[in-house]
Amino acid sequence: MFGYKVPEPDEAMLVSGGKGNADGAPFRVVTGHGAFVLPLFRKARFLGLAMAESEVTEACVTKQGIALNVRAVIAFKVGNDTESIVNAGQRFLSDQSQMSVLVGRIFAGHLRSIVGSMTVEEIVTERQRLAEGVLDGSKLEMAKIGLAVDSFQIQSIDDMKLGYIAAMSAPHNAAIQRQARIAQAQADQASAEADQQSVRAQAEFARQTQVAQAQYDAEVLVAKAKANQAAAQAEQESQRAQAEFSRQTSIVRAQAKAEVDRAESAAGQSGPLAQATAQREVLAAQTELAASNAELRKQQLVAEVIKPAEAEAERIRVLALAEAEKTRIQAEAAASNNRVSLDQLLIEQLPQIVREAAQGLAKANVTVLNGSDGLGEIAAGLVSQGLAIFDSVRLGIAPATPDKEERKPLPG
């Protein structure tokens, strides 16, 4: 808008041409907002509120009369209050660059004054005290011209090659150098020990590495040997298995060939061999049947002939014994009779005994297997039984008198 002006954030607008302000200021101060300036009747000027810098390099004489060259930097700005802005505007509005020159001169004067009241040792060792003294001395003057100091820093102090500061620092420097050498020696010793430790560690590591490598090589050799041994054993097993397989194959082939040969031979001889086998089996069956028949006839003979004959002979013997007992009694009754006549009587009865036995045998169902020989044996048996009965009877009826001679049995 025409006639309306706005200052920058780091500026103060000074409006002049109107009536005086209530605070007695010759112009109106506007900051942070705009204001209407009546053209032709009012005039607006701008004062910078930004921070400015001033450097001071001043030759100062200390309390000891030693000249020092002191270099410092001052950071300042126009104060934020209206009074400071009015004071600065009245002094620097036409030429704001003069603020740095004036500030440098003010601080140079106070710096010389403060340095003159201190020794070199105090200046060198107590720079903060020097800076605070200069600030305190210049604060009132800076307020009068509307400026505020943000920072005052002493950058360097030198004795302009007199060597005082160097001499002053020599004992400390020597002590520091000595301590530095000691520290360096200790550091070198520690470094040497560390190097030795590192070398020992590297040697130990190399030794362990060699040992591990040797163990690994040994294990590899052992593993290779075991693998070769296993391979050799496997090869031997394979060869043995192949040999066993070949042997079994040969055996199987030989058995198969033998079976084939036997089959062929059996096939070639099957006719005559089968016939001969059949004949042998027939003969064996016939022999077994004949043996069975003979055993059966033997049992039949025992049951039908021998047993009844023995029973009949036993009957006859009992009868003969009874008859003999009867005759003995008769003989004793007729003791005076001749013994010869009694024997003659028994002899006469013998055919009758044999005849009775033969009649009992005739009633039995007897089968004679050996023909006439068998019949002769049966007849001889009957005669023997008759003679036995005769002897038994004869002996049973022998006289008991001692005066007569004992009769001998007839020869059988």
Secondary structure, DSSP 8 states (H G I E B T S, - for coil): -TTEE---TTEEEEEESS---TT--SSEEE-SS-EE--TTT-EEEEEE-S-EEEEEEEEEE-TTS-EEEEEEEEEEEE-SSHHHHHHHHHHHSS-TTHHHHHHHHHHHHHHHHHHHTS-HHHHHH-HHHHHHHHHHHHHHHHHHTTEEEEEEEEEEEE-TT-SHHHHHHHHHHHHHHHHHHHHHHHHHHHHHHHHHHHHHHHHHHHHHHHHHHHHHHHHHHHHHHHHHHHHHHHHHHHHHHHHHHHHHHHHHHHHHHHHHHHHHHHHHHHHHHHHHHHHHHHHHHHHHHHHHHHHHHHHHHIIIIIHHHHHHHHHHHHHHHHHHHHHHHHHHHTTTS-HHHHHHHHHHHHHHHHHHHHHHHHTS----SSHHHHHHHHHHHHHHHHHHHHHHHHHHT----TTS--------
